[in-house]
Amino acid sequence: MLNRSLYIFVSKMFSYGTRILLPYFLVRLLTKTEFGTYRQFFLLQALITALFQFGLNQGLFYFVPRNRERASTYFVNTLFLNLCIFGTTFLLIRWRLDDVSGLLHMAVLRDFFPQLAVYTVLIIFIVAGDSFLLAQQKVLPSVLAEVGGTLLTAGLTLAAAFRTRDLETIIMALLLGRSLHLLFLGSYIHFRLAGFHVYQFLDGLREQVRYSIVLGLGGTLGTLVLRFHELFVSRFYGPAGYAVYSAGCTELPVLQLYMQSVAMVALGQFALLEKQRDWEGIRRLWREVTVNMYAVGVPVILLLLLVSKPLILFLFTEKYAAAIAIFRINTLVKLNFLLNATLVLRAVNRNDITVKTHLTMLLVAPFILYVGMKVAGMVGIIAAHALLYVGGRFALMNRLNRITGLHLIYVPPVREVLGFYRSLPTRATQWWRNRLASQGETS
């Protein structure tokens, strides 16, 4: 599992390392208000995606490993449903565009509505294609598509930024890059995996919708809880204030991307173990995942805390010095990534637990964030968010153990974490030998 996870992790880190160049240059090319507007564009995209994705893309990790013969049908169903849902969503937003834009205090929604709609659908389709590949353990094509698409998009966007310093042109270049990314991904799926060759269109649709709605609702609520504090700041402090806050919320997502990489491999394995009713196997796999997360996560969090000040000043200049405290607290939020109970909940089809936990967190979030704002401004908001989100993740883990009776560990033994470090040279050597052997077979 670790080797395949590392392939995905390295590709996503490379992709993010490329994307992080954009803010570095944009804060020097755009005004604070323009940069805040640029960040609001992506905040809206993330929120709209979270609200209406309904778990369809993630549902592929459940259905495809269980029935490879119908994999193409599940994939095409997912694309069709996503198109219907997001097409309807943006038609409704367009109908009341001024009202929604005014309610959110985000002029970017009105000024860049067509670009936002197209970009959101492109991202949804790209994620669907990537999920389809990884659900079939096609790691290398996923890695190549991720790296190539991100390099192309970042290159086009940076070129537009240096050439024009115009926000609209920058966003159009972003759309072009993602369109080419989707074209490459779709071509591979069509010609190498016959991903669009479906003989029974919409077959199994009801089953997909039933599973995905509960899964998606949990994911939607979880994303809203995760991003609600940013919406809160944007609403009360405007684009210029949000520019500083979003700089503090800048992610160097080593831990997030590593977690996602491990999850993409582990999800299919958890699903198979649940199908076989191998509960002890689930406990062993959970233990392995938890050891991996602690072994990587704790050093990463400590390192980010140590480099926070020079990092923020390097990326955003002295004008954004107020973002340093926000960045430090936001780094502590990453403790929640050490425990990802949803991996098991999805396998045992208990996504309702995730929904209830995230709904409770979302209901109390406005009150907690408001108190934080009154006490300490934007720093108080991020502190309140940290307490809410980390506490909610532990509450979810506790509920999983009480309801399922699996008694999964919260913290792995120190000896197992140390064993992870000791095994790295051996794993690296084995990986290199396998690599050489596969090259020899090819030649």
C-alpha positions as a Markdown table, in Angstrom:
| # | Residue | x | y | z |
|---|---|---|---|---|
| 1 | Met | 0.0 | 0.0 | 0.0 |
| 2 | Leu | 2.8 | 2.4 | 0.9 |
| 3 | Asn | 4.5 | 2.3 | -2.4 |
| 4 | Arg | 1.4 | 3.1 | -4.4 |
| 5 | Ser | 0.4 | 5.8 | -1.9 |
| 6 | Leu | 3.9 | 7.4 | -2.3 |
| 7 | Tyr | 3.5 | 7.6 | -6.1 |
| 8 | Ile | 0.2 | 9.5 | -5.7 |
| 9 | Phe | 1.6 | 11.6 | -2.8 |
| 10 | Val | 4.7 | 12.7 | -4.8 |
| 11 | Ser | 2.6 | 13.6 | -7.8 |
| 12 | Lys | 0.2 | 15.7 | -5.8 |
| 13 | Met | 3.1 | 17.4 | -3.9 |
| 14 | Phe | 4.8 | 18.2 | -7.2 |
| 15 | Ser | 1.5 | 19.6 | -8.5 |
| 16 | Tyr | 0.9 | 21.7 | -5.5 |
| 17 | Gly | 4.5 | 22.9 | -5.5 |
| 18 | Thr | 3.8 | 24.1 | -9.0 |
| 19 | Arg | 0.5 | 25.8 | -8.1 |
| 20 | Ile | 2.0 | 27.6 | -5.1 |
| 21 | Leu | 4.1 | 29.7 | -7.5 |
| 22 | Leu | 0.9 | 31.5 | -8.6 |
| 23 | Pro | 0.2 | 33.2 | -5.3 |
| 24 | Tyr | 3.9 | 34.1 | -4.9 |
| 25 | Phe | 3.8 | 36.1 | -8.1 |
| 26 | Leu | 0.2 | 37.3 | -8.0 |
| 27 | Val | 0.6 | 39.1 | -4.7 |
| 28 | Arg | 3.4 | 41.1 | -6.4 |
| 29 | Leu | 1.4 | 41.7 | -9.6 |
| 30 | Leu | -2.1 | 42.4 | -8.2 |
| 31 | Thr | -3.4 | 44.8 | -5.6 |
| 32 | Lys | -4.6 | 43.4 | -2.3 |
| 33 | Thr | -8.2 | 43.7 | -3.3 |
| 34 | Glu | -7.6 | 42.0 | -6.7 |
| 35 | Phe | -5.7 | 39.2 | -4.9 |
| 36 | Gly | -8.5 | 38.8 | -2.4 |
| 37 | Thr | -11.0 | 38.6 | -5.3 |
| 38 | Tyr | -8.8 | 35.9 | -7.0 |
| 39 | Arg | -8.9 | 33.9 | -3.7 |
| 40 | Gln | -12.7 | 34.4 | -3.4 |
| 41 | Phe | -13.1 | 32.8 | -6.8 |
| 42 | Phe | -11.6 | 29.6 | -5.6 |
| 43 | Leu | -13.4 | 29.8 | -2.3 |
| 44 | Leu | -16.8 | 30.0 | -4.1 |
| 45 | Gln | -15.7 | 27.1 | -6.4 |
| 46 | Ala | -14.9 | 24.9 | -3.4 |
| 47 | Leu | -18.1 | 25.8 | -1.6 |
| 48 | Ile | -20.3 | 25.1 | -4.6 |
| 49 | Thr | -18.5 | 21.9 | -5.3 |
| 50 | Ala | -19.0 | 20.8 | -1.7 |
| 51 | Leu | -22.7 | 21.7 | -1.6 |
| 52 | Phe | -23.7 | 19.8 | -4.7 |
| 53 | Gln | -21.1 | 17.1 | -5.4 |
| 54 | Phe | -23.3 | 14.5 | -3.6 |
| 55 | Gly | -20.5 | 12.0 | -3.2 |
| 56 | Leu | -20.8 | 10.7 | -6.8 |
| 57 | Asn | -17.1 | 10.8 | -7.6 |
| 58 | Gln | -16.1 | 9.3 | -4.3 |
| 59 | Gly | -18.7 | 6.6 | -4.7 |
| 60 | Leu | -16.6 | 5.2 | -7.5 |
| 61 | Phe | -14.2 | 3.9 | -4.9 |
| 62 | Tyr | -17.0 | 1.8 | -3.5 |
| 63 | Phe | -18.6 | 0.5 | -6.7 |
| 64 | Val | -15.8 | 0.0 | -9.1 |
| 65 | Pro | -13.7 | -2.4 | -7.0 |
| 66 | Arg | -16.8 | -4.5 | -6.3 |
| 67 | Asn | -17.8 | -4.9 | -9.9 |
| 68 | Arg | -15.1 | -4.3 | -12.5 |
| 69 | Glu | -17.3 | -5.5 | -15.4 |
| 70 | Arg | -19.7 | -2.5 | -14.8 |
| 71 | Ala | -16.9 | 0.0 | -14.1 |
| 72 | Ser | -17.6 | 2.0 | -17.3 |
| 73 | Thr | -21.3 | 2.2 | -16.5 |
| 74 | Tyr | -20.6 | 3.6 | -13.1 |
| 75 | Phe | -18.2 | 6.1 | -14.5 |
| 76 | Val | -20.6 | 7.4 | -17.3 |
| 77 | Asn | -23.4 | 7.5 | -14.8 |
| 78 | Thr | -21.3 | 9.7 | -12.6 |
| 79 | Leu | -20.5 | 12.1 | -15.4 |
| 80 | Phe | -24.1 | 12.3 | -16.4 |
| 81 | Leu | -25.4 | 13.0 | -12.9 |
| 82 | Asn | -22.7 | 15.6 | -12.2 |
| 83 | Leu | -23.6 | 17.4 | -15.4 |
| 84 | Cys | -27.3 | 17.4 | -14.5 |
| 85 | Ile | -26.7 | 18.5 | -10.9 |
| 86 | Phe | -24.2 | 21.3 | -11.6 |
| 87 | Gly | -25.9 | 22.5 | -14.7 |
| 88 | Thr | -29.1 | 22.9 | -12.7 |
| 89 | Thr | -27.2 | 24.5 | -9.8 |
| 90 | Phe | -25.7 | 27.2 | -12.0 |
| 91 | Leu | -28.9 | 27.9 | -13.8 |
| 92 | Leu | -30.6 | 28.6 | -10.4 |
| 93 | Ile | -27.7 | 30.8 | -9.3 |
| 94 | Arg | -27.8 | 32.7 | -12.5 |
| 95 | Trp | -31.6 | 33.3 | -12.0 |
| 96 | Arg | -30.9 | 35.0 | -8.7 |
| 97 | Leu | -27.3 | 36.1 | -9.3 |
| 98 | Asp | -27.5 | 39.6 | -7.8 |
| 99 | Asp | -29.3 | 38.4 | -4.7 |
| 100 | Val | -26.8 | 35.6 | -4.0 |
| 101 | Ser | -23.8 | 37.9 | -4.7 |
| 102 | Gly | -25.2 | 40.6 | -2.4 |
| 103 | Leu | -26.0 | 38.1 | 0.4 |
| 104 | Leu | -22.4 | 36.8 | 0.3 |
| 105 | His | -20.9 | 40.2 | -0.2 |
| 106 | Met | -18.9 | 38.7 | -3.1 |
| 107 | Ala | -18.9 | 40.8 | -6.3 |
| 108 | Val | -16.7 | 38.1 | -7.8 |
| 109 | Leu | -19.7 | 35.8 | -8.2 |
| 110 | Arg | -21.4 | 38.4 | -10.4 |
| 111 | Asp | -18.3 | 39.6 | -12.3 |
| 112 | Phe | -16.9 | 36.1 | -13.1 |
| 113 | Phe | -20.0 | 33.9 | -13.1 |
| 114 | Pro | -19.5 | 32.2 | -16.5 |
| 115 | Gln | -15.9 | 31.5 | -15.7 |
| 116 | Leu | -16.8 | 30.1 | -12.3 |
| 117 | Ala | -19.4 | 27.8 | -13.7 |
| 118 | Val | -17.1 | 26.4 | -16.4 |
| 119 | Tyr | -14.2 | 26.0 | -14.0 |
| 120 | Thr | -16.3 | 24.1 | -11.4 |
| 121 | Val | -17.6 | 21.6 | -14.0 |
| 122 | Leu | -14.1 | 21.1 | -15.4 |
| 123 | Ile | -12.8 | 20.3 | -11.9 |
| 124 | Ile | -15.7 | 18.0 | -11.1 |
| 125 | Phe | -15.1 | 16.0 | -14.3 |
| 126 | Ile | -11.3 | 15.9 | -13.7 |
| 127 | Val | -11.9 | 14.5 | -10.2 |
| 128 | Ala | -14.3 | 11.9 | -11.6 |
| 129 | Gly | -11.8 | 10.7 | -14.1 |
| 130 | Asp | -9.0 | 10.6 | -11.5 |
| 131 | Ser | -11.3 | 8.7 | -9.1 |
| 132 | Phe | -12.1 | 6.2 | -11.9 |
| 133 | Leu | -8.5 | 5.5 | -12.5 |
| 134 | Leu | -7.5 | 5.1 | -8.9 |
| 135 | Ala | -10.6 | 2.9 | -8.1 |
| 136 | Gln | -9.0 | 0.5 | -10.6 |
| 137 | Gln | -5.6 | 1.0 | -9.1 |
| 138 | Lys | -4.3 | 2.7 | -12.3 |
| 139 | Val | -1.9 | 4.8 | -10.3 |
| 140 | Leu | 0.7 | 5.8 | -12.9 |
| 141 | Pro | -1.8 | 7.2 | -15.4 |
| 142 | Ser | -3.4 | 9.2 | -12.6 |
| 143 | Val | 0.0 | 10.5 | -11.6 |
| 144 | Leu | 0.9 | 11.6 | -15.1 |
| 145 | Ala | -2.4 | 13.3 | -15.7 |
| 146 | Glu | -2.1 | 15.1 | -12.4 |
| 147 | Val | 1.4 | 16.4 | -13.0 |
| 148 | Gly | 1.0 | 17.2 | -16.7 |
| 149 | Gly | -2.3 | 19.0 | -16.2 |
| 150 | Thr | -1.1 | 21.0 | -13.3 |
| 151 | Leu | 2.2 | 22.0 | -15.1 |
| 152 | Leu | 0.2 | 23.1 | -18.1 |
| 153 | Thr | -2.4 | 25.1 | -16.2 |
| 154 | Ala | 0.2 | 26.8 | -14.0 |
| 155 | Gly | 2.4 | 27.7 | -17.0 |
| 156 | Leu | -0.5 | 29.2 | -18.9 |
| 157 | Thr | -1.7 | 31.1 | -15.9 |
| 158 | Leu | 1.7 | 32.5 | -15.0 |
| 159 | Ala | 2.3 | 33.6 | -18.6 |
| 160 | Ala | -1.0 | 35.4 | -18.6 |
| 161 | Ala | -0.2 | 37.1 | -15.2 |
| 162 | Phe | 3.2 | 38.4 | -16.3 |
| 163 | Arg | 2.0 | 39.5 | -19.8 |
| 164 | Thr | -1.2 | 41.3 | -18.8 |
| 165 | Arg | -1.6 | 41.7 | -15.0 |
| 166 | Asp | -5.3 | 41.4 | -15.7 |
| 167 | Leu | -7.4 | 39.2 | -13.4 |
| 168 | Glu | -9.9 | 38.3 | -16.1 |
| 169 | Thr | -7.2 | 37.1 | -18.5 |
| 170 | Ile | -5.5 | 35.2 | -15.7 |
| 171 | Ile | -8.7 | 33.3 | -15.0 |
| 172 | Met | -9.3 | 32.6 | -18.7 |
| 173 | Ala | -5.8 | 31.1 | -18.9 |
| 174 | Leu | -6.7 | 28.9 | -15.9 |
| 175 | Leu | -9.8 | 27.6 | -17.7 |
| 176 | Leu | -7.8 | 26.8 | -20.8 |
| 177 | Gly | -5.3 | 24.8 | -18.8 |
| 178 | Arg | -7.9 | 22.7 | -17.0 |
| 179 | Ser | -9.7 | 22.1 | -20.3 |
| 180 | Leu | -6.6 | 20.6 | -21.8 |
| 181 | His | -6.0 | 18.6 | -18.6 |
| 182 | Leu | -9.5 | 17.1 | -18.9 |
| 183 | Leu | -9.0 | 16.3 | -22.6 |
| 184 | Phe | -5.8 | 14.3 | -21.9 |
| 185 | Leu | -7.5 | 12.5 | -19.0 |
| 186 | Gly | -10.6 | 11.7 | -21.0 |
| 187 | Ser | -8.6 | 10.5 | -24.0 |
| 188 | Tyr | -6.7 | 8.0 | -21.8 |
| 189 | Ile | -9.8 | 6.7 | -20.2 |
| 190 | His | -11.5 | 6.3 | -23.6 |
| 191 | Phe | -8.7 | 4.7 | -25.6 |
| 192 | Arg | -6.9 | 2.6 | -22.9 |
| 193 | Leu | -9.7 | 1.7 | -20.5 |
| 194 | Ala | -12.8 | 1.9 | -22.8 |
| 195 | Gly | -14.3 | 4.0 | -20.1 |
| 196 | Phe | -17.1 | 5.4 | -22.3 |
| 197 | His | -18.1 | 2.1 | -23.8 |
| 198 | Val | -21.4 | 1.5 | -22.0 |
| 199 | Tyr | -24.0 | -0.9 | -23.3 |
| 200 | Gln | -26.5 | -0.4 | -20.5 |
| 201 | Phe | -26.6 | 3.4 | -19.9 |
| 202 | Leu | -27.9 | 4.4 | -16.5 |
| 203 | Asp | -27.9 | 0.8 | -15.3 |
| 204 | Gly | -27.4 | 0.7 | -11.5 |
| 205 | Leu | -28.1 | 4.4 | -11.3 |
| 206 | Arg | -30.5 | 4.1 | -8.4 |
| 207 | Glu | -28.0 | 2.1 | -6.3 |
| 208 | Gln | -25.3 | 4.7 | -7.0 |
| 209 | Val | -27.5 | 7.6 | -6.1 |
| 210 | Arg | -28.7 | 6.0 | -2.9 |
| 211 | Tyr | -25.2 | 5.3 | -1.7 |
| 212 | Ser | -23.7 | 8.6 | -2.9 |
| 213 | Ile | -26.3 | 10.9 | -1.4 |
| 214 | Val | -25.5 | 9.8 | 2.1 |
| 215 | Leu | -21.8 | 9.8 | 1.5 |
| 216 | Gly | -22.0 | 13.1 | -0.3 |
| 217 | Leu | -24.0 | 14.8 | 2.4 |
| 218 | Gly | -21.3 | 13.9 | 4.9 |
| 219 | Gly | -18.6 | 15.2 | 2.6 |
| 220 | Thr | -20.6 | 18.3 | 1.9 |
| 221 | Leu | -21.1 | 19.1 | 5.5 |
| 222 | Gly | -17.5 | 18.3 | 6.3 |
| 223 | Thr | -16.2 | 20.6 | 3.6 |
| 224 | Leu | -18.6 | 23.4 | 4.7 |
| 225 | Val | -17.3 | 23.0 | 8.3 |
| 226 | Leu | -13.7 | 23.1 | 7.0 |
| 227 | Arg | -14.3 | 26.2 | 4.8 |
| 228 | Phe | -17.0 | 28.0 | 6.7 |
| 229 | His | -14.5 | 30.2 | 8.6 |
| 230 | Glu | -13.2 | 31.6 | 5.3 |
| 231 | Leu | -16.7 | 32.4 | 4.2 |
| 232 | Phe | -17.2 | 34.1 | 7.6 |
| 233 | Val | -14.1 | 36.3 | 7.2 |
| 234 | Ser | -15.0 | 37.1 | 3.5 |
| 235 | Arg | -18.5 | 38.2 | 4.6 |
| 236 | Phe | -17.4 | 40.4 | 7.5 |
| 237 | Tyr | -13.9 | 41.7 | 6.3 |
| 238 | Gly | -14.3 | 42.0 | 2.5 |
| 239 | Pro | -11.8 | 41.1 | -0.3 |
| 240 | Ala | -8.8 | 43.1 | 1.3 |
| 241 | Gly | -9.3 | 41.4 | 4.7 |
| 242 | Tyr | -9.9 | 38.1 | 3.1 |
| 243 | Ala | -6.6 | 38.5 | 1.2 |
| 244 | Val | -4.7 | 38.6 | 4.5 |
| 245 | Tyr | -6.7 | 35.8 | 6.1 |
| 246 | Ser | -6.4 | 33.5 | 3.0 |
| 247 | Ala | -2.6 | 34.1 | 3.0 |
| 248 | Gly | -2.6 | 32.8 | 6.6 |
| 249 | Cys | -4.7 | 29.8 | 5.5 |
| 250 | Thr | -2.2 | 29.0 | 2.7 |
| 251 | Glu | -1.6 | 25.3 | 2.6 |
| 252 | Leu | 1.6 | 23.5 | 2.2 |
| 253 | Pro | -0.4 | 20.4 | 2.1 |
| 254 | Val | 2.2 | 17.7 | 2.7 |
| 255 | Leu | 0.0 | 16.0 | 5.3 |
| 256 | Gln | -3.3 | 16.5 | 3.4 |
| 257 | Leu | -2.0 | 15.1 | 0.1 |
| 258 | Tyr | -0.2 | 12.2 | 1.9 |
| 259 | Met | -3.5 | 11.4 | 3.6 |
| 260 | Gln | -5.4 | 11.6 | 0.3 |
| 261 | Ser | -2.8 | 9.3 | -1.3 |
| 262 | Val | -3.1 | 6.7 | 1.5 |
| 263 | Ala | -6.9 | 7.0 | 1.4 |
| 264 | Met | -7.1 | 6.4 | -2.4 |
| 265 | Val | -5.3 | 3.1 | -2.0 |
| 266 | Ala | -6.9 | 2.1 | 1.3 |
| 267 | Leu | -10.5 | 2.9 | 0.4 |
| 268 | Gly | -10.7 | 0.0 | -2.1 |
| 269 | Gln | -9.0 | -2.4 | 0.3 |
| 270 | Phe | -11.4 | -1.5 | 3.2 |
| 271 | Ala | -14.3 | -2.0 | 0.8 |
| 272 | Leu | -13.1 | -5.5 | -0.1 |
| 273 | Leu | -12.4 | -6.4 | 3.5 |
| 274 | Glu | -15.9 | -5.4 | 4.5 |
| 275 | Lys | -17.4 | -7.4 | 1.6 |
| 276 | Gln | -15.5 | -10.5 | 3.0 |
| 277 | Arg | -16.6 | -9.6 | 6.6 |
| 278 | Asp | -12.9 | -9.6 | 7.6 |
| 279 | Trp | -13.1 | -7.4 | 10.6 |
| 280 | Glu | -9.7 | -8.3 | 11.9 |
| 281 | Gly | -8.3 | -7.4 | 8.5 |
| 282 | Ile | -10.0 | -3.9 | 8.8 |
| 283 | Arg | -8.3 | -3.4 | 12.2 |
| 284 | Arg | -4.9 | -4.4 | 10.8 |
| 285 | Leu | -5.3 | -2.1 | 7.8 |
| 286 | Trp | -6.5 | 0.8 | 10.0 |
| 287 | Arg | -3.5 | 0.3 | 12.3 |
| 288 | Glu | -1.2 | 0.5 | 9.3 |
| 289 | Val | -2.9 | 3.6 | 8.0 |
| 290 | Thr | -2.8 | 5.3 | 11.4 |
| 291 | Val | 0.9 | 4.5 | 11.9 |
| 292 | Asn | 1.7 | 6.0 | 8.5 |
| 293 | Met | -0.3 | 9.2 | 9.3 |
| 294 | Tyr | 1.3 | 9.8 | 12.7 |
| 295 | Ala | 4.8 | 9.0 | 11.4 |
| 296 | Val | 4.5 | 11.6 | 8.6 |
| 297 | Gly | 2.1 | 14.0 | 10.2 |
| 298 | Val | 3.7 | 14.9 | 13.5 |
| 299 | Pro | 7.1 | 15.9 | 12.0 |
| 300 | Val | 5.3 | 17.9 | 9.3 |
| 301 | Ile | 3.2 | 19.9 | 11.7 |
| 302 | Leu | 6.2 | 20.7 | 13.9 |
| 303 | Leu | 8.2 | 21.8 | 10.8 |
| 304 | Leu | 5.5 | 24.1 | 9.5 |
| 305 | Leu | 5.3 | 25.7 | 12.9 |
| 306 | Leu | 9.0 | 26.4 | 12.9 |
| 307 | Val | 9.2 | 27.9 | 9.5 |
| 308 | Ser | 5.9 | 29.9 | 9.6 |
| 309 | Lys | 7.2 | 33.4 | 9.9 |
| 310 | Pro | 9.9 | 33.3 | 7.1 |
| 311 | Leu | 7.6 | 31.3 | 4.9 |
| 312 | Ile | 4.7 | 33.8 | 5.0 |
| 313 | Leu | 7.0 | 36.8 | 4.5 |
| 314 | Phe | 8.7 | 35.1 | 1.6 |
| 315 | Leu | 5.5 | 34.1 | -0.1 |
| 316 | Phe | 3.4 | 37.2 | 0.6 |
| 317 | Thr | 5.8 | 40.1 | 1.6 |
| 318 | Glu | 5.7 | 42.2 | 4.7 |
| 319 | Lys | 2.3 | 43.6 | 3.7 |
| 320 | Tyr | 0.8 | 40.2 | 4.9 |
| 321 | Ala | 2.7 | 39.9 | 8.2 |
| 322 | Ala | -0.6 | 39.7 | 10.0 |
| 323 | Ala | -1.2 | 36.4 | 8.4 |
| 324 | Ile | 1.6 | 34.7 | 10.4 |
| 325 | Ala | -0.4 | 34.1 | 13.5 |
| 326 | Ile | -3.3 | 32.8 | 11.4 |
| 327 | Phe | -1.0 | 30.4 | 9.6 |
| 328 | Arg | 0.4 | 29.0 | 12.9 |
| 329 | Ile | -3.1 | 28.2 | 14.2 |
| 330 | Asn | -4.3 | 26.8 | 10.9 |
| 331 | Thr | -1.3 | 24.5 | 11.0 |
| 332 | Leu | -2.6 | 23.0 | 14.3 |
| 333 | Val | -5.9 | 22.2 | 12.5 |
| 334 | Lys | -3.9 | 19.6 | 10.6 |
| 335 | Leu | -4.0 | 17.4 | 13.6 |
| 336 | Asn | -7.4 | 16.3 | 12.4 |
| 337 | Phe | -5.8 | 14.5 | 9.4 |
| 338 | Leu | -4.1 | 12.0 | 11.7 |
| 339 | Leu | -7.5 | 10.3 | 12.2 |
| 340 | Asn | -9.7 | 9.7 | 9.2 |
| 341 | Ala | -12.6 | 7.6 | 10.5 |
| 342 | Thr | -14.6 | 8.2 | 7.2 |
| 343 | Leu | -12.3 | 5.6 | 5.5 |
| 344 | Val | -14.0 | 2.8 | 7.6 |
| 345 | Leu | -17.4 | 4.4 | 7.7 |
| 346 | Arg | -17.6 | 4.5 | 3.9 |
| 347 | Ala | -16.6 | 0.8 | 3.7 |
| 348 | Val | -19.2 | -0.4 | 6.2 |
| 349 | Asn | -21.8 | 1.9 | 4.6 |
| 350 | Arg | -22.4 | 4.0 | 7.8 |
| 351 | Asn | -22.0 | 7.4 | 6.2 |
| 352 | Asp | -25.0 | 8.5 | 8.3 |
| 353 | Ile | -22.6 | 8.8 | 11.2 |
| 354 | Thr | -20.5 | 11.3 | 9.3 |
| 355 | Val | -23.6 | 13.2 | 8.3 |
| 356 | Lys | -24.8 | 13.6 | 11.9 |
| 357 | Thr | -21.4 | 14.6 | 13.2 |
| 358 | His | -20.7 | 17.2 | 10.6 |
| 359 | Leu | -24.3 | 18.6 | 10.8 |
| 360 | Thr | -23.8 | 19.2 | 14.5 |
| 361 | Met | -20.5 | 20.9 | 13.9 |
| 362 | Leu | -22.0 | 23.1 | 11.2 |
| 363 | Leu | -24.9 | 24.2 | 13.3 |
| 364 | Val | -22.7 | 25.4 | 16.2 |
| 365 | Ala | -20.0 | 26.9 | 13.9 |
| 366 | Pro | -21.5 | 30.3 | 13.4 |
| 367 | Phe | -21.9 | 30.9 | 17.1 |
| 368 | Ile | -18.3 | 29.7 | 17.9 |
| 369 | Leu | -16.8 | 31.7 | 15.1 |
| 370 | Tyr | -18.7 | 34.9 | 16.1 |
| 371 | Val | -17.5 | 34.6 | 19.6 |
| 372 | Gly | -13.9 | 34.2 | 18.3 |
| 373 | Met | -14.3 | 37.2 | 16.1 |
| 374 | Lys | -15.5 | 39.4 | 19.0 |
| 375 | Val | -12.7 | 38.3 | 21.2 |
| 376 | Ala | -9.7 | 38.4 | 18.9 |
| 377 | Gly | -10.8 | 39.4 | 15.4 |
| 378 | Met | -9.5 | 37.2 | 12.5 |
| 379 | Val | -7.1 | 35.4 | 14.9 |
| 380 | Gly | -10.0 | 34.5 | 17.1 |
| 381 | Ile | -11.9 | 33.1 | 14.1 |
| 382 | Ile | -9.2 | 30.8 | 13.1 |
| 383 | Ala | -8.7 | 29.7 | 16.8 |
| 384 | Ala | -12.4 | 28.9 | 17.1 |
| 385 | His | -12.3 | 27.0 | 13.8 |
| 386 | Ala | -9.3 | 24.9 | 15.1 |
| 387 | Leu | -11.1 | 23.9 | 18.3 |
| 388 | Leu | -14.3 | 23.0 | 16.4 |
| 389 | Tyr | -12.7 | 21.0 | 13.6 |
| 390 | Val | -10.2 | 19.0 | 15.6 |
| 391 | Gly | -12.7 | 18.3 | 18.3 |
| 392 | Gly | -15.2 | 17.2 | 15.7 |
| 393 | Arg | -12.8 | 14.7 | 14.2 |
| 394 | Phe | -12.2 | 13.0 | 17.5 |
| 395 | Ala | -15.9 | 12.9 | 18.2 |
| 396 | Leu | -16.5 | 11.2 | 14.9 |
| 397 | Met | -13.8 | 8.6 | 15.8 |
| 398 | Asn | -15.4 | 8.0 | 19.1 |
| 399 | Arg | -18.9 | 7.5 | 17.5 |
| 400 | Leu | -17.4 | 5.1 | 15.0 |
| 401 | Asn | -16.0 | 2.9 | 17.7 |
| 402 | Arg | -19.2 | 2.9 | 19.8 |
| 403 | Ile | -21.5 | 2.1 | 17.0 |
| 404 | Thr | -19.5 | -0.5 | 15.0 |
| 405 | Gly | -17.7 | -2.1 | 17.9 |
| 406 | Leu | -14.5 | -2.3 | 15.9 |
| 407 | His | -12.5 | -0.5 | 18.7 |
| 408 | Leu | -10.0 | 1.1 | 16.3 |
| 409 | Ile | -7.0 | 2.8 | 17.8 |
| 410 | Tyr | -6.7 | 6.6 | 18.2 |
| 411 | Val | -2.9 | 6.7 | 18.7 |
| 412 | Pro | -0.5 | 4.0 | 17.5 |
| 413 | Pro | 2.2 | 2.6 | 19.8 |
| 414 | Val | 5.5 | 4.6 | 19.6 |
| 415 | Arg | 7.4 | 1.4 | 18.8 |
| 416 | Glu | 5.3 | 0.9 | 15.6 |
| 417 | Val | 5.9 | 4.5 | 14.5 |
| 418 | Leu | 9.6 | 4.1 | 15.1 |
| 419 | Gly | 9.4 | 0.8 | 13.2 |
| 420 | Phe | 7.9 | 2.8 | 10.2 |
| 421 | Tyr | 11.1 | 4.9 | 10.1 |
| 422 | Arg | 13.4 | 1.9 | 10.5 |
| 423 | Ser | 11.6 | 0.1 | 7.6 |
| 424 | Leu | 12.0 | 3.0 | 5.1 |
| 425 | Pro | 15.5 | 2.0 | 3.8 |
| 426 | Thr | 14.3 | -1.6 | 3.3 |
| 427 | Arg | 11.2 | -0.5 | 1.5 |
| 428 | Ala | 13.2 | 1.9 | -0.7 |
| 429 | Thr | 15.6 | -0.9 | -1.6 |
| 430 | Gln | 12.7 | -3.3 | -2.4 |
| 431 | Trp | 11.0 | -0.6 | -4.5 |
| 432 | Trp | 14.2 | 0.0 | -6.5 |
| 433 | Arg | 14.7 | -3.7 | -7.1 |
| 434 | Asn | 11.1 | -4.1 | -8.3 |
| 435 | Arg | 11.6 | -1.1 | -10.5 |
| 436 | Leu | 14.8 | -2.6 | -12.1 |
| 437 | Ala | 13.1 | -5.9 | -12.5 |
| 438 | Ser | 10.1 | -4.4 | -14.3 |
| 439 | Gln | 12.4 | -2.5 | -16.6 |
| 440 | Gly | 14.3 | -5.6 | -17.4 |
| 441 | Glu | 11.1 | -7.5 | -18.3 |
| 442 | Thr | 10.0 | -4.6 | -20.5 |
| 443 | Ser | 13.3 | -4.6 | -22.4 |
